[in-house]
Amino acid sequence: MAVRTSINDYARHMSDEELVKLFVETQENRYFEKLYERYSEKVYHKCLSFVKDTAKAEDLTHEIFLKLIFKLGTFKEDAKFSTWLYSITYNHCMDQLRSNKKRGEVLQEEPIEVPDDIDLNNIFDGDDVQAKNLKIALDQLSVDEKGVLFMKYMDDMSIRDIADIFKVTESAIKMRLLRSREKLRKKYLETIIFFGILAVKLIEIMRNLIA
């Protein structure tokens, strides 16, 4: 028991990449268990942001870690494990959503959850952005458009890492980001104008009722 404890303590201080290497070399579960311990909650919450259903998010998390067992042998030592795992998580969730859509299943209107305190001000070059209106605008973007914006501006991923996830060139990702930003800006402005007009109409109605 003491030997087992000392091994676990030793593994606790290893980097993710060291744990991957040791698991691939030895196939001993304790190294994989340590990776699971570190990342299961993060993967679960990422899945939950896609499907907004706790049971489905748990299923997706189990599927991702099962897939991870067979993929660890392909992990490149010069890569960052957390980014690599995120790419697997993102692609698995996206594949699930696309598969559901092809089968004609009804998807959630918001397949990627938008946090209440979302802050993407840098998308608009420092303009003061209202979170409520931004959420409404984001809901009008496709899953891929939201995904690429979230990876860049919320997960702070590099262009190269995003390109690896989408399996396209860095130039293609830059173009997608540009188009997604511009579409979001347009939808955001449309939302502001819509609610502005609505507010004016409501004021007019209230005045007429009072008169």
KOLDREN-975391 format. One record per atom (N, C-alpha, C): residue in three letters; z, y, x. Coordinates in steps of 0.1 Angstrom, whole numbers, padded with zeros to 4 digits, always signed. Layout:
REM KOLDREN-975391
ALAZYX;...
***
This chain:
REM KOLDREN-975391
MET+0000-0012+0008;MET+0000+0000+0000;MET+0000+0013+0009;ALA+0008+0012+0020;ALA+0009+0024+0029;ALA-0005+0026+0035;VAL-0012+0015+0039;VAL-0025+0017+0045;VAL-0035+0023+0035;ARG-0034+0019+0023;ARG-0043+0024+0012;ARG-0041+0039+0010;THR-0028+0043+0010;THR-0024+0057+0008;THR-0029+0065+0020;SER-0028+0060+0032;SER-0032+0068+0044;SER-0047+0070+0044;ILE-0054+0060+0039;ILE-0069+0061+0038;ILE-0073+0071+0028;ASN-0066+0071+0017;ASN-0069+0081+0006;ASN-0066+0095+0011;ASP-0055+0097+0018;ASP-0051+0110+0024;ASP-0062+0114+0034;TYR-0067+0105+0041;TYR-0077+0108+0051;TYR-0090+0113+0044;ALA-0094+0106+0034;ALA-0106+0109+0026;ALA-0104+0122+0019;ARG-0092+0126+0015;ARG-0090+0139+0008;ARG-0094+0150+0017;HIS-0093+0149+0030;HIS-0097+0161+0038;HIS-0111+0160+0044;MET-0119+0150+0039;MET-0133+0149+0044;MET-0141+0159+0036;SER-0152+0163+0042;SER-0162+0171+0034;SER-0170+0162+0025;ASP-0176+0168+0015;ASP-0185+0161+0006;ASP-0195+0153+0013;GLU-0201+0159+0023;GLU-0212+0152+0030;GLU-0207+0140+0038;GLU-0195+0141+0044;GLU-0189+0130+0051;GLU-0186+0118+0042;LEU-0181+0122+0030;LEU-0178+0111+0020;LEU-0191+0104+0016;VAL-0202+0112+0014;VAL-0215+0106+0010;VAL-0219+0096+0021;LYS-0219+0101+0034;LYS-0223+0092+0045;LYS-0215+0079+0046;LEU-0202+0080+0044;LEU-0193+0069+0045;LEU-0196+0059+0034;PHE-0198+0064+0022;PHE-0201+0056+0010;PHE-0214+0048+0012;VAL-0224+0055+0017;VAL-0237+0049+0020;VAL-0236+0038+0030;GLU-0228+0041+0041;GLU-0227+0031+0052;GLU-0218+0019+0048;THR-0207+0022+0040;THR-0198+0011+0038;THR-0198+0005+0023;GLN-0203+0013+0014;GLN-0204+0010+0000;GLN-0189+0008-0006;GLU-0180+0014+0000;GLU-0166+0013-0004;GLU-0163+0024-0015;ASN-0158+0019-0026;ASN-0157+0028-0038;ASN-0148+0040-0036;ARG-0138+0039-0027;ARG-0129+0050-0026;ARG-0136+0063-0022;TYR-0147+0062-0015;TYR-0154+0074-0011;TYR-0161+0080-0023;PHE-0167+0072-0031;PHE-0174+0077-0043;PHE-0163+0082-0053;GLU-0152+0075-0054;GLU-0141+0080-0063;GLU-0136+0094-0059;LYS-0136+0097-0046;LYS-0132+0110-0042;LYS-0142+0121-0046;LEU-0155+0117-0045;LEU-0165+0127-0050;LEU-0164+0129-0065;TYR-0162+0118-0072;TYR-0160+0118-0086;TYR-0148+0127-0090;GLU-0137+0126-0083;GLU-0125+0133-0085;GLU-0128+0148-0083;ARG-0136+0152-0073;ARG-0139+0166-0070;ARG-0148+0172-0080;TYR-0158+0164-0085;TYR-0169+0171-0093;TYR-0170+0166-0107;SER-0163+0157-0112;SER-0165+0152-0126;SER-0163+0163-0136;GLU-0152+0171-0134;GLU-0149+0182-0144;GLU-0160+0192-0144;LYS-0165+0196-0132;LYS-0176+0206-0131;LYS-0189+0201-0137;VAL-0192+0188-0135;VAL-0204+0183-0141;VAL-0203+0182-0156;TYR-0191+0178-0160;TYR-0189+0178-0175;TYR-0191+0191-0181;HIS-0185+0202-0176;HIS-0186+0215-0181;HIS-0200+0220-0181;LYS-0207+0216-0170;LYS-0221+0220-0169;LYS-0229+0213-0180;CYS-0227+0201-0183;CYS-0233+0193-0193;CYS-0230+0199-0207;LEU-0217+0203-0209;LEU-0213+0209-0221;LEU-0220+0222-0224;SER-0223+0229-0214;SER-0230+0242-0216;SER-0244+0240-0221;PHE-0249+0228-0218;PHE-0263+0225-0223;PHE-0262+0219-0238;VAL-0254+0210-0240;VAL-0254+0203-0253;VAL-0244+0208-0263;LYS-0233+0215-0259;LYS-0223+0220-0268;LYS-0217+0210-0277;ASP-0216+0198-0272;ASP-0210+0187-0279;ASP-0202+0178-0269;THR-0188+0177-0271;THR-0180+0171-0261;THR-0183+0156-0259;ALA-0186+0149-0269;ALA-0190+0135-0268;ALA-0203+0133-0260;LYS-0213+0141-0263;LYS-0225+0140-0256;LYS-0224+0145-0242;ALA-0215+0155-0240;ALA-0213+0160-0226;ALA-0206+0149-0217;GLU-0197+0141-0223;GLU-0191+0130-0216;GLU-0200+0119-0213;ASP-0209+0116-0223;ASP-0219+0106-0220;ASP-0229+0110-0209;LEU-0233+0123-0209;LEU-0242+0127-0199;LEU-0235+0127-0185;THR-0222+0131-0185;THR-0215+0130-0172;THR-0215+0116-0167;HIS-0212+0106-0175;HIS-0211+0092-0170;HIS-0225+0088-0165;GLU-0236+0092-0173;GLU-0249+0088-0169;GLU-0253+0095-0155;ILE-0249+0107-0153;ILE-0252+0114-0141;ILE-0245+0107-0129;PHE-0232+0104-0130;PHE-0225+0098-0119;PHE-0230+0083-0117;LEU-0235+0077-0127;LEU-0241+0063-0125;LEU-0254+0065-0118;LYS-0262+0075-0121;LYS-0274+0078-0114;LYS-0271+0082-0100;LEU-0260+0089-0098;LEU-0257+0094-0084;LEU-0254+0082-0075;ILE-0248+0071-0080;ILE-0245+0060-0071;ILE-0258+0055-0065;PHE-0269+0054-0072;PHE-0281+0049-0067;PHE-0289+0059-0059;LYS-0286+0072-0061;LYS-0293+0083-0054;LYS-0287+0087-0041;LEU-0274+0083-0039;LEU-0267+0088-0027;LEU-0274+0085-0014;GLY-0281+0073-0014;GLY-0289+0069-0002;GLY-0300+0078+0001;THR-0304+0087-0008;THR-0316+0096-0006;THR-0311+0110-0002;PHE-0297+0112-0002;PHE-0292+0125+0002;PHE-0295+0128+0016;LYS-0300+0141+0018;LYS-0303+0145+0032;LYS-0290+0152+0038;GLU-0287+0148+0050;GLU-0275+0152+0057;GLU-0275+0167+0059;ASP-0286+0174+0060;ASP-0286+0188+0062;ASP-0285+0196+0049;ALA-0284+0189+0038;ALA-0283+0196+0025;ALA-0268+0198+0021;LYS-0266+0207+0011;LYS-0253+0209+0006;LYS-0251+0200-0007;PHE-0241+0191-0006;PHE-0239+0181-0017;PHE-0237+0188-0031;SER-0229+0198-0032;SER-0227+0204-0045;SER-0240+0209-0051;THR-0249+0215-0043;THR-0261+0220-0048;THR-0270+0209-0052;TRP-0270+0198-0044;TRP-0278+0186-0047;TRP-0274+0180-0060;LEU-0260+0179-0062;LEU-0255+0173-0074;LEU-0258+0182-0086;TYR-0258+0195-0084;TYR-0261+0204-0095;TYR-0276+0201-0100;SER-0285+0199-0090;SER-0299+0197-0093;SER-0301+0184-0101;ILE-0293+0174-0098;ILE-0294+0162-0105;ILE-0288+0164-0120;THR-0277+0171-0121;THR-0271+0174-0134;THR-0281+0182-0142;TYR-0287+0193-0137;TYR-0296+0201-0144;TYR-0308+0193-0149;ASN-0314+0186-0140;ASN-0326+0178-0144;ASN-0323+0167-0154;HIS-0312+0161-0153;HIS-0308+0150-0163;HIS-0306+0156-0177;CYS-0299+0167-0177;CYS-0297+0174-0190;CYS-0310+0179-0196;MET-0318+0185-0188;MET-0331+0190-0193;MET-0340+0179-0197;ASP-0340+0168-0190;ASP-0348+0156-0194;ASP-0343+0151-0208;GLN-0330+0151-0210;GLN-0324+0147-0223;GLN-0329+0156-0234;LEU-0328+0169-0232;LEU-0332+0178-0242;LEU-0347+0177-0245;ARG-0355+0176-0235;ARG-0369+0174-0237;ARG-0373+0161-0244;SER-0366+0151-0241;SER-0368+0138-0247;SER-0364+0139-0262;ASN-0353+0145-0265;ASN-0349+0147-0279;ASN-0360+0155-0287;LYS-0365+0165-0280;LYS-0375+0173-0287;LYS-0388+0166-0290;LYS-0392+0157-0281;LYS-0404+0149-0283;LYS-0402+0139-0294;ARG-0390+0134-0296;ARG-0387+0125-0306;ARG-0385+0132-0320;GLY-0386+0145-0320;GLY-0384+0153-0332;GLY-0370+0154-0336;GLU-0361+0152-0328;GLU-0347+0153-0331;GLU-0343+0168-0332;VAL-0334+0172-0340;VAL-0330+0186-0342;VAL-0320+0189-0330;LEU-0324+0200-0323;LEU-0316+0204-0312;LEU-0307+0216-0316;GLN-0296+0218-0309;GLN-0288+0229-0311;GLN-0296+0242-0309;GLU-0293+0252-0317;GLU-0301+0265-0315;GLU-0298+0271-0302;GLU-0286+0268-0296;GLU-0283+0273-0283;GLU-0281+0262-0273;PRO-0291+0256-0268;PRO-0289+0244-0259;PRO-0282+0247-0246;ILE-0282+0260-0242;ILE-0274+0264-0231;ILE-0265+0275-0236;GLU-0252+0272-0235;GLU-0241+0280-0240;GLU-0241+0294-0232;VAL-0240+0305-0239;VAL-0238+0318-0233;VAL-0224+0322-0234;PRO-0217+0324-0223;PRO-0203+0328-0223;PRO-0201+0341-0230;ASP-0189+0343-0236;ASP-0186+0355-0243;ASP-0185+0367-0233;ASP-0181+0365-0221;ASP-0179+0375-0211;ASP-0190+0376-0201;ILE-0202+0371-0205;ILE-0213+0371-0196;ILE-0216+0384-0190;ASP-0219+0384-0177;ASP-0222+0396-0170;ASP-0235+0394-0161;LEU-0246+0399-0167;LEU-0259+0398-0160;LEU-0264+0412-0157;ASN-0255+0422-0155;ASN-0259+0436-0153;ASN-0270+0437-0142;ASN-0269+0429-0132;ASN-0278+0431-0121;ASN-0293+0427-0124;ILE-0294+0420-0136;ILE-0308+0417-0140;ILE-0315+0430-0144;PHE-0307+0440-0149;PHE-0312+0453-0154;PHE-0310+0464-0144;ASP-0308+0460-0131;ASP-0307+0470-0121;ASP-0295+0479-0123;GLY-0284+0474-0127;GLY-0272+0482-0128;GLY-0270+0489-0141;ASP-0279+0488-0151;ASP-0278+0494-0164;ASP-0265+0488-0171;ASP-0259+0496-0180;ASP-0248+0492-0187;ASP-0253+0483-0198;VAL-0249+0470-0197;VAL-0254+0460-0207;VAL-0243+0455-0216;GLN-0246+0455-0229;GLN-0236+0451-0239;GLN-0237+0435-0240;ALA-0226+0429-0238;ALA-0226+0414-0238;ALA-0231+0408-0251;LYS-0227+0414-0262;LYS-0231+0408-0275;LYS-0246+0408-0277;ASN-0252+0420-0274;ASN-0266+0421-0276;ASN-0274+0413-0265;LEU-0268+0411-0253;LEU-0274+0403-0243;LEU-0274+0388-0248;LYS-0264+0384-0254;LYS-0263+0370-0259;LYS-0274+0367-0269;ILE-0276+0377-0278;ILE-0286+0376-0288;ILE-0300+0375-0282;ALA-0302+0383-0272;ALA-0315+0383-0265;ALA-0317+0370-0257;LEU-0307+0365-0251;LEU-0308+0353-0243;LEU-0311+0341-0253;ASP-0306+0341-0265;ASP-0309+0331-0274;ASP-0323+0330-0278;GLN-0331+0340-0275;GLN-0345+0340-0279;GLN-0354+0336-0267;LEU-0348+0332-0256;LEU-0355+0327-0245;LEU-0355+0311-0245;SER-0365+0305-0239;SER-0366+0291-0239;SER-0355+0285-0230;VAL-0352+0272-0230;VAL-0342+0266-0222;VAL-0345+0268-0207;ASP-0358+0266-0203;ASP-0362+0268-0189;ASP-0360+0282-0185;GLU-0363+0292-0194;GLU-0362+0306-0190;GLU-0347+0309-0188;LYS-0338+0305-0197;LYS-0324+0307-0196;LYS-0319+0300-0183;GLY-0324+0288-0181;GLY-0319+0280-0170;GLY-0321+0286-0157;VAL-0333+0291-0155;VAL-0337+0297-0142;VAL-0329+0310-0140;LEU-0326+0318-0150;LEU-0318+0330-0149;LEU-0303+0327-0146;PHE-0298+0316-0153;PHE-0284+0312-0151;PHE-0282+0307-0137;MET-0292+0299-0132;MET-0290+0294-0118;MET-0290+0305-0108;LYS-0298+0315-0110;LYS-0299+0326-0100;LYS-0287+0336-0101;TYR-0284+0340-0114;TYR-0275+0351-0116;TYR-0261+0347-0119;MET-0259+0334-0124;MET-0245+0330-0127;MET-0240+0319-0117;ASP-0249+0310-0113;ASP-0245+0300-0103;ASP-0248+0304-0089;ASP-0255+0316-0088;ASP-0258+0322-0075;ASP-0265+0312-0065;MET-0275+0305-0071;MET-0282+0296-0063;MET-0294+0303-0056;SER-0298+0298-0044;SER-0309+0304-0037;SER-0323+0301-0044;ILE-0333+0309-0040;ILE-0346+0306-0046;ILE-0351+0292-0041;ARG-0348+0289-0029;ARG-0352+0276-0024;ARG-0346+0264-0032;ASP-0332+0266-0034;ASP-0326+0255-0042;ASP-0331+0254-0056;ILE-0334+0265-0062;ILE-0340+0265-0076;ILE-0353+0258-0076;ALA-0361+0262-0065;ALA-0374+0256-0064;ALA-0374+0241-0063;ASP-0364+0236-0055;ASP-0362+0222-0053;ASP-0359+0215-0067;ILE-0351+0222-0075;ILE-0347+0216-0088;ILE-0360+0215-0097;PHE-0368+0226-0097;PHE-0379+0226-0106;PHE-0391+0219-0100;LYS-0390+0215-0087;LYS-0401+0209-0080;LYS-0413+0217-0079;VAL-0411+0230-0076;VAL-0423+0239-0075;VAL-0420+0248-0063;THR-0430+0256-0059;THR-0428+0265-0047;THR-0419+0276-0050;GLU-0414+0282-0039;GLU-0405+0293-0040;GLU-0412+0305-0047;SER-0425+0307-0044;SER-0433+0317-0050;SER-0433+0316-0065;ALA-0434+0303-0070;ALA-0435+0300-0084;ALA-0422+0304-0091;ILE-0411+0301-0084;ILE-0397+0305-0089;ILE-0396+0320-0090;LYS-0400+0327-0080;LYS-0399+0341-0080;LYS-0407+0347-0092;MET-0419+0341-0095;MET-0427+0346-0106;MET-0420+0342-0119;ARG-0413+0330-0120;ARG-0406+0327-0132;ARG-0394+0336-0135;LEU-0387+0339-0124;LEU-0376+0348-0125;LEU-0381+0362-0130;LEU-0392+0367-0124;LEU-0397+0380-0128;LEU-0401+0380-0143;ARG-0408+0370-0147;ARG-0412+0369-0161;ARG-0400+0367-0171;SER-0391+0359-0167;SER-0379+0357-0175;SER-0371+0369-0176;ARG-0369+0376-0165;ARG-0362+0389-0165;ARG-0368+0399-0174;GLU-0382+0400-0173;GLU-0389+0410-0182;GLU-0388+0406-0196;LYS-0389+0393-0199;LYS-0388+0389-0213;LYS-0374+0392-0219;LEU-0364+0389-0210;LEU-0350+0392-0215;LEU-0348+0407-0217;ARG-0354+0415-0208;ARG-0352+0429-0210;ARG-0359+0434-0223;LYS-0371+0428-0226;LYS-0378+0432-0238;LYS-0370+0428-0250;LYS-0365+0415-0250;LYS-0357+0411-0262;LYS-0344+0418-0263;TYR-0338+0422-0252;TYR-0326+0430-0253;TYR-0328+0444-0259;LEU-0339+0450-0255;LEU-0342+0463-0260;LEU-0346+0462-0275;GLU-0353+0452-0279;GLU-0357+0449-0293;GLU-0344+0448-0301;THR-0334+0441-0295;THR-0322+0438-0302;THR-0314+0451-0305;ILE-0314+0460-0294;ILE-0307+0473-0295;ILE-0314+0481-0306;ILE-0327+0482-0306;ILE-0334+0490-0316;ILE-0332+0484-0330;PHE-0332+0471-0331;PHE-0330+0465-0344;PHE-0317+0469-0350;PHE-0306+0467-0342;PHE-0293+0470-0347;PHE-0291+0485-0349;GLY-0298+0493-0341;GLY-0297+0508-0343;GLY-0303+0512-0356;ILE-0315+0506-0359;ILE-0321+0509-0372;ILE-0313+0504-0384;LEU-0307+0492-0382;LEU-0298+0486-0392;LEU-0286+0495-0395;ALA-0280+0500-0384;ALA-0269+0509-0385;ALA-0272+0522-0393;VAL-0284+0527-0390;VAL-0289+0539-0397;VAL-0290+0536-0412;LYS-0296+0525-0415;LYS-0299+0521-0429;LYS-0285+0519-0436;LEU-0276+0513-0430;LEU-0263+0510-0436;LEU-0256+0524-0439;ILE-0257+0533-0430;ILE-0251+0546-0432;ILE-0257+0553-0444;GLU-0271+0552-0445;GLU-0278+0558-0456;GLU-0273+0552-0469;ILE-0272+0539-0469;ILE-0267+0532-0481;ILE-0253+0536-0485;MET-0244+0537-0475;MET-0231+0541-0478;MET-0230+0556-0483;ARG-0238+0564-0478;ARG-0239+0578-0483;ARG-0244+0579-0497;ASN-0254+0571-0500;ASN-0259+0570-0514;ASN-0249+0565-0524;LEU-0241+0555-0519;LEU-0230+0550-0528;LEU-0220+0560-0531;ILE-0216+0568-0520;ILE-0206+0578-0522;ILE-0211+0589-0530;ALA-0224+0593-0529;ALA-0229+0603-0537;ALA-0230+0599-0551;
***
